[in-house]
Amino acid sequence: MSLMGPGTPLCLCEELNMPKKVLIALPPAVLEQVDFIAQCEHRTRSDLIREALRRYLDNFRRTQGTALAVSTMETAESPFVTTLS
C-alpha cells in the first residue's frame, strides 16, 4: 500500500527509473505486423517496440560512432559519456 496520495511528488530516484509513456502513430499494416510478431513470441506490443528501439539505438551508436548520453540512461547500457548535440 502506498502512503502517497494523488499529486504527491515521487522520490527523484523512483521517478528516474519509471518507464515513460509515449504515444506513436503507426500505419495499420505495421501495427498488424507488430501484433503478429508479439503474439508469435509471446511478448507484449510494448516489449517488442522497446526491444526494437534498443536495437536501433545500439546500431546507431555502432555505425555513426556517436555517443548518446541521457541523464536517465544507465552506464551499464551505454558506455559512452559524451552527449549528442
DAKA-V462669 format. One record per helix or strand of 2 or more residues. SS is the DSSP state (2 for helix, 1 for strand). FROM is the first residue (numbers start at 1). TO is the last residue. If there is no record, write none. Layout:
# DAKA-V462669
ss=SS from=FROM to=TO
ss=SS from=FROM to=TO
This chain:
# DAKA-V462669
ss=2 from=12 to=17
ss=2 from=28 to=40
ss=2 from=45 to=64
